[in-house]
Amino acid sequence: MHGETYWRSEIEKYHRMNLTRNIPMLKFLDTTHGIAEVGHRLFVACTNDYLGLRFHPEVIESAQNCMRYGGFGSSGARLTTGAHPLANQLERELAAFKRSEAALIFNTGYMANIGLISTIGCNGDVIFSDEKNHASIIDGCKLSHGKVVIYPHRDVNWLQKLLNEHRSAQSRFIITEGVFSMDGTVAPLPELLQLAESFDAHIIIDDAHSLGVLGERGHGTLEYFNVLPNSRIVQVGTCSKALGSLGGFVCGTKCLIQYLCQHSRPFICSTMLPSSMLAASSKALQILQSQPERVYRLKRFSEMAKSIFSEWGMAFPPEAIAILPIVIGDETTAMKIFENLYQQGIYLAAIRYPSVPLGHARLRLSVCSEYEEDEWKDALFRIVNTIKTIAGNSQGQFK
Ligand SMILES: Cc1ncc(COP(=O)(O)O)c(C=O)c1O
């Protein structure tokens, strides 16, 4: 079966399995509210804009000013047509924020992972990747020339055995998310670092969901564990989540960044982000650093959710902060809960295969520092009630 015939049969198969994804229309009014197609106002309980910076007037104003005086598109790849000085400025700011020597901006977090991993993984190298790593890490691994070895989620003992088996590899890279995007769990960085030192490996840590969330002031996984960067540690990040903007980045040694600049195809061969995005990211980063209360508020709202859910016998991973997954299991039940909440004016996305394994469907509740306390509490009670009514005690975390 080829082409259209094959595509149609796959579409029908997904439909039968209740896995079809429709692209939702949602026009945001502010960080936590949106209007759907039918004029239906929704409280959004699954944003990645964890600190509400996407609608911050200063972020918007800096992007507008930059666009007004610098044009909209950037017209070419950075090495070819040059880039706005804001690119270098933002790289210095990101490197300082992550306490690393240097940084390189990519167009998205997805491209940062692909651009890093595909470039550094050479023939003879081994890449050890957590089984729950994000698609962009998986795809970066696929594009690399290194051998890819998957280890069970956060299992350092298993990883140690694998590292031992591959002692003679040319180079070893351990790749993990800081906060796992579908589970809210946190990578065991100190143990991973010990292994990296014993086996002379590098660690790549994707802080897409840790920036603005983990650590006292939201610097990410290293701050959370009180670990100082060293030449073994490479940090990846994105401006698209807690910074409310767009653009990915890699932070590491000057040597690594120079190497990527010469060899990373997603960096070399793609048109640079518009400078307005750089301006927005830079402003958002400044706000994050000057207003640590946003990070504190996020944590307070997260505790509130955990406590309300625990009264109903439901637990989240203890270390989870901004991502609080409600594992339902069955795809059809997860969709029923999504639809019911939608009718009640709450938008809480149901995540299904292939974003998570089959039979592990979940509602990906997330926390934002800018929720109105009463509205958040009310939404939480309604979410719990709806899950109880539809899924009863037989599903996922309710088992
Ligand atoms: C862990 C992780 N890494 C990378 C990305 C990609 O970031 P971006 O959306 O900026 O492409 C995501 C996005 O969902 C993610 O969850």
The ligand as an SDF file (V2000), in Angstrom:
LIG
                    3D

 16 16  0  0  0  0  0  0  0  0999 V2000
   11.6740   18.5980   26.7590 C   0  0  0  0  0  0  0  0  0  0  0  0
   11.4530   19.4270   25.5400 C   0  0  0  0  0  0  0  0  0  0  0  0
   12.4950   19.7750   24.7900 N   0  0  0  0  0  0  0  0  0  0  0  0
   12.3600   20.5360   23.7000 C   0  0  0  0  0  0  0  0  0  0  0  0
   11.1280   20.9980   23.3110 C   0  0  0  0  0  0  0  0  0  0  0  0
   11.0000   21.8100   22.0620 C   0  0  0  0  0  0  0  0  0  0  0  0
   10.9570   23.1610   22.3670 O   0  0  0  0  0  0  0  0  0  0  0  0
   10.2860   24.1710   21.3220 P   0  0  0  0  0  0  0  0  0  0  0  0
    8.8180   24.1080   21.5610 O   0  0  0  0  0  0  0  0  0  0  0  0
   10.9130   25.4780   21.6380 O   0  0  0  0  0  0  0  0  0  0  0  0
   10.6520   23.6730   19.9700 O   0  0  0  0  0  0  0  0  0  0  0  0
   10.0070   20.6800   24.0600 C   0  0  0  0  0  0  0  0  0  0  0  0
    8.6750   21.1960   23.6420 C   0  0  0  0  0  0  0  0  0  0  0  0
    7.6430   20.7250   23.8940 O   0  0  0  0  0  0  0  0  0  0  0  0
   10.1540   19.8690   25.1980 C   0  0  0  0  0  0  0  0  0  0  0  0
    9.0920   19.5150   25.9310 O   0  0  0  0  0  0  0  0  0  0  0  0
  1  2  1  0
  2  3  1  0
  2 15  2  0
  3  4  2  0
  4  5  1  0
  5  6  1  0
  5 12  2  0
  6  7  1  0
  7  8  1  0
  8  9  2  0
  8 10  1  0
  8 11  1  0
 12 13  1  0
 12 15  1  0
 13 14  2  0
 15 16  1  0
M  END
$$$$
